[in-house]
Amino acid sequence: MSRPEYETLSLDNDVSREFLIVDRYGRPVVNDGGVELIGAPLDRYSITKRELGDLKYGMQISIGLEQLLHPEIGAAVEHTGKFWSNPYSRVAVSMDPIMAVVYAKDPRTAGNHVRNLHKGIHGLDHQGRKFNALSPDAFYWAHNTFHRGVQNSAEHYTVRSLNDADREQLQLESTTWFSYYGMPMNIVPADYSANVAYRRYMVDNVLEMNPSAERAINMALDRKPPRPESLPRAVWFIAKTAIMPVTEVMSLLSIGELPADIRTKFHIPFSRSEQQQLDALRDTTKVFWIALPEAVRYYPGAYEDAQRERNGSHKSRVDQMIFLGMHAAKTVVLNAKSFVPGL
């Protein structure tokens, strides 16, 4: 079955950065509410590009728990079994293709790649219900959590504050982003208020505790990170002790950055003291992060995209030196791997 393709049709470049989302025949795309969907560009002025590729976005790890609470996503993770064998690697491997949809030169090809990664993942969940990783409902919920992570990062981890216009812009950018996957657009909220209503409906009526979600939440609450299967138990015992402070922070972020309505529904505890710790971490990040050079703050694909937006130039001399140093180090590592077996 062929997948839909969407393009953008400018409304009025002199007045607005908004544009209509249209199908391959140039017809406006309409959601289930009968509203024509409008997008906003993912360019150097977009909030999504500014936040998603920033390495501090890695602090939005609660979006993984949000995703697992969707019954089809939780079942898909449980079905494949690959995630639990090495969750750290799986998360890292999954994020690269998703980042590429926003930062690659050809976002539609990157989006098709992400969609194709979900092919063939289907079956029955623990209650005997059918699930499919390409279910439009599940696919959009996963996307919506990434969008929620971008908004949360911008609101709580930067010195800039978002206003209502920024939230509306983020919603339109999210619509553009989702259109690159070639998935049906019928359930995409038309604006920010519609997105709030969508999330309320999902929390109240769709999200549920399931084996995958329960396992992940319990690991966060118990401060017990899973051992990668490739790592011997004796080595893991030492490593786990060494990273205990990191484990505490990861737990704080996993639970603390979950939306309050999700914590309330599923009775996930988060104390006032923990909230104070989270607030302190947010404030510290705001002060510390803004002082870092751009070449250090952004993951490579995002930084290279920013260079393209600036016609190949670096933002500063410091960024240029850091970028060249990191590129040289990467070249050395790649060459070493080609000469040293098993490295």
C-alpha positions in Angstrom: 0.0 0.0 0.0 1.4 3.4 -1.0 1.9 5.9 1.8 0.6 9.5 1.6 3.0 12.2 0.7 2.5 15.8 1.9 3.9 19.1 0.7 3.7 22.6 1.9 1.9 25.5 0.2 2.8 29.0 1.3 0.0 31.2 2.5 1.8 34.6 2.3 5.5 34.7 2.9 5.4 38.5 3.4 3.0 38.3 6.3 3.4 34.9 7.9 5.7 31.9 8.2 2.8 29.6 8.2 1.7 27.4 5.3 -0.9 24.9 4.3 -0.1 21.2 4.4 -1.2 19.7 1.1 -1.3 16.1 -0.3 0.5 15.0 -3.5 -2.3 16.4 -5.6 -2.0 19.8 -4.0 -5.2 19.5 -2.0 -5.2 20.8 1.6 -4.9 18.1 4.2 -7.9 18.1 6.6 -8.0 16.3 10.0 -10.9 14.4 11.5 -12.3 17.7 12.9 -12.6 19.1 9.3 -9.8 21.6 9.9 -7.2 22.3 7.2 -3.8 21.6 8.7 -1.2 24.4 8.8 2.5 24.0 9.3 5.5 26.1 10.1 9.0 25.7 8.6 11.7 23.8 10.4 14.5 26.3 9.7 17.1 28.2 11.7 14.3 30.3 13.3 12.3 27.3 14.5 12.0 26.3 18.2 12.1 22.7 17.3 15.5 22.9 15.5 16.8 25.0 18.4 15.9 22.5 21.1 15.7 19.0 19.6 19.3 18.8 18.6 20.6 20.4 21.8 22.3 17.7 23.9 20.3 18.8 26.9 17.2 17.4 25.1 18.6 14.1 26.5 17.2 15.1 29.8 13.7 14.6 28.5 13.9 10.9 29.1 10.4 10.8 30.6 9.0 10.8 27.0 10.1 7.1 26.8 7.8 6.3 29.7 5.0 8.3 28.1 5.4 6.2 25.0 5.4 2.9 26.8 2.1 3.7 28.5 0.5 3.5 25.0 -0.8 -0.1 24.8 0.4 -0.7 21.3 3.9 0.8 21.8 4.3 -1.0 25.1 3.3 -4.3 23.4 5.6 -3.6 20.4 8.6 -3.1 22.8 7.7 -6.3 24.7 7.3 -8.2 21.5 10.7 -7.4 19.9 12.6 -8.0 23.2 15.6 -6.1 21.8 15.0 -3.0 24.0 15.5 -4.8 27.3 18.7 -6.5 26.2 20.5 -3.2 26.0 18.1 -0.2 26.5 21.0 2.4 26.4 22.1 1.3 22.9 18.5 1.0 21.7 17.7 4.6 22.7 20.8 5.9 21.1 20.2 4.0 17.9 16.6 5.1 17.8 17.3 8.8 18.3 19.6 9.2 15.3 16.9 8.5 12.6 14.4 10.7 14.5 16.8 13.6 14.6 17.5 13.1 10.9 13.9 13.8 10.1 14.4 17.4 11.4 18.1 18.0 10.5 18.8 16.0 7.4 19.0 17.6 3.9 16.1 15.4 2.8 13.6 15.1 5.6 11.1 13.0 3.7 13.6 10.3 2.9 14.7 10.3 6.6 11.0 10.1 7.6 10.4 7.2 5.3 13.4 5.4 6.9 11.9 5.8 10.4 8.5 4.6 9.2 10.1 1.6 7.5 11.9 0.6 10.7 8.5 -0.2 12.2 7.4 -2.6 9.5 6.6 -6.1 10.5 6.3 -5.3 14.2 2.8 -6.6 15.0 1.1 -9.3 17.0 -1.0 -9.8 20.1 -0.4 -8.0 23.4 -0.6 -9.5 26.9 -4.4 -9.2 26.8 -4.7 -10.8 23.4 -5.4 -7.5 21.6 -3.9 -6.9 18.2 -1.1 -4.3 18.0 0.9 -2.8 15.1 3.9 -0.5 15.4 2.6 1.3 12.3 -0.8 2.0 13.8 -1.4 5.7 13.1 -2.7 6.3 16.6 0.4 4.8 18.2 2.8 6.4 15.7 1.3 9.9 16.3 1.4 9.5 20.1 5.1 8.7 19.9 5.7 11.8 17.8 3.6 13.9 20.2 5.8 12.9 23.1 8.9 14.1 21.2 7.1 17.4 20.6 6.2 17.6 24.3 9.8 17.0 25.1 10.9 19.9 22.9 8.3 22.2 24.6 9.4 21.1 28.1 13.0 21.6 27.3 12.4 25.1 26.0 10.1 26.0 29.0 12.2 24.6 31.8 15.8 24.3 30.7 16.5 27.6 28.9 16.6 31.2 30.1 14.1 32.1 27.4 10.5 31.6 28.3 7.8 30.5 26.0 4.7 32.5 25.4 1.4 31.5 23.8 2.6 32.4 20.4 5.7 30.2 20.8 3.5 27.3 21.8 1.3 27.8 18.8 4.4 27.9 16.6 5.7 24.7 18.2 2.5 23.0 17.4 2.6 24.0 13.7 6.3 22.9 13.5 5.2 19.6 15.0 2.7 19.2 12.2 5.3 19.9 9.5 7.7 17.4 11.3 5.0 14.7 11.4 4.2 15.2 7.7 7.7 14.0 6.8 6.8 10.4 8.0 4.2 9.9 5.3 1.7 8.7 7.8 -2.1 9.6 7.8 -2.6 13.1 9.3 -6.3 12.7 10.3 -5.7 12.8 14.1 -3.1 15.7 14.1 -4.4 18.6 16.2 -4.8 21.8 14.3 -3.5 24.1 17.0 -2.1 24.2 20.5 -5.5 24.1 22.3 -6.5 21.1 20.2 -3.2 19.5 21.2 -4.0 20.0 24.9 -7.4 18.4 24.3 -5.8 15.5 22.4 -3.4 14.8 25.2 -6.1 15.0 27.8 -8.1 12.4 25.9 -5.1 10.1 25.5 -4.3 10.3 29.3 -7.9 9.7 30.3 -8.9 7.1 27.8 -6.0 5.4 26.0 -2.8 5.2 28.1 -2.7 2.3 30.5 -0.2 0.4 32.6 1.3 -2.6 30.8 4.2 -4.9 31.3 6.7 -2.7 29.4 5.6 0.5 31.1 5.5 -1.0 34.6 9.0 -2.5 34.2 10.5 0.8 33.1 8.7 2.9 35.8 9.8 0.5 38.5 13.4 0.6 37.3 13.2 4.4 37.6 11.6 4.4 41.0 14.0 1.7 42.4 17.1 3.4 41.0 18.1 0.0 39.4 19.3 0.6 35.9 19.2 -2.6 33.7 22.5 -4.4 33.0 23.4 -4.6 29.3 23.5 -8.3 28.4 26.9 -7.9 26.8 28.4 -6.7 30.1 29.5 -9.4 32.6 27.8 -9.2 36.0 31.0 -8.5 37.9 31.9 -5.6 35.7 28.3 -4.3 35.9 28.4 -4.3 39.7 31.4 -2.0 39.7 30.1 0.2 36.9 26.7 0.5 38.6 28.3 1.7 41.8 30.4 4.2 39.9 27.4 5.7 38.0 25.1 5.8 41.1 25.0 9.6 41.1 24.0 9.5 37.4 21.4 6.9 38.2 19.8 9.2 40.8 19.6 12.1 38.3 18.1 9.8 35.6 15.5 8.6 38.1 14.7 12.2 39.0 14.3 13.2 35.4 12.4 10.0 34.4 9.7 10.5 37.0 9.8 14.3 37.6 9.5 15.3 33.9 6.4 13.1 33.4 3.4 15.3 33.1 1.6 15.6 36.5 -1.7 14.2 35.1 0.1 11.0 34.1 1.8 10.7 37.5 -1.6 11.2 39.2 -3.5 8.7 37.0 -0.9 5.9 37.5 -0.1 6.8 41.2 3.5 7.4 40.4 5.1 9.0 43.5 7.1 12.2 43.3 7.7 14.0 46.6 7.9 17.7 47.3 11.6 17.2 48.1 12.2 15.6 44.7 10.4 18.5 43.0 12.7 20.9 44.7 15.7 18.9 43.5 14.3 18.9 40.0 13.8 22.7 40.1 17.4 23.2 41.2 18.6 21.0 38.4 16.6 23.0 35.9 17.9 26.3 37.2 21.5 25.0 37.2 21.2 23.8 33.6 19.9 27.2 32.5 22.9 29.0 33.9 25.5 26.4 32.9 24.3 25.5 29.4 24.1 29.0 28.0 27.8 29.4 28.5 28.8 26.4 26.4 29.9 26.9 22.8 27.4 25.8 20.2 29.7 23.1 18.8 29.7 21.4 22.2 26.0 21.8 22.9 24.6 20.3 19.7 24.8 16.8 18.4 26.8 16.6 15.2 23.9 16.3 12.7 22.2 19.3 14.3 25.4 21.4 14.3 26.2 20.6 10.6 22.6 21.6 9.7 23.1 24.9 11.5 26.3 25.4 9.5 24.3 24.8 6.3 21.7 27.4 7.4 24.6 29.9 7.8 26.1 29.0 4.4 28.8 26.8 5.9 30.1 29.2 8.4 30.6 28.7 12.2 29.0 30.9 14.7 32.3 31.8 16.3 36.1 31.1 16.1 35.8 28.9 19.2 33.1 26.8 17.6 35.2 26.3 14.5 38.2 25.1 16.6 36.1 22.7 18.6 34.4 21.4 15.5 37.7 20.7 13.8 39.1 19.1 16.9 36.0 16.8 17.3 36.1 15.9 13.6 39.8 15.0 13.8 39.2 12.8 16.9 36.3 11.1 15.1 38.6 10.4 12.1 41.3 8.9 14.4 38.7 6.6 16.0 37.3 5.4 12.7 40.8 4.7 11.4 41.8 2.8 14.6 38.7 0.6 14.2 39.7 -0.3 10.7 43.2 -1.4 11.8 42.5 -3.0 15.2 40.2 -6.1 15.0 37.4 -6.1 17.5 37.8 -2.4 18.5 
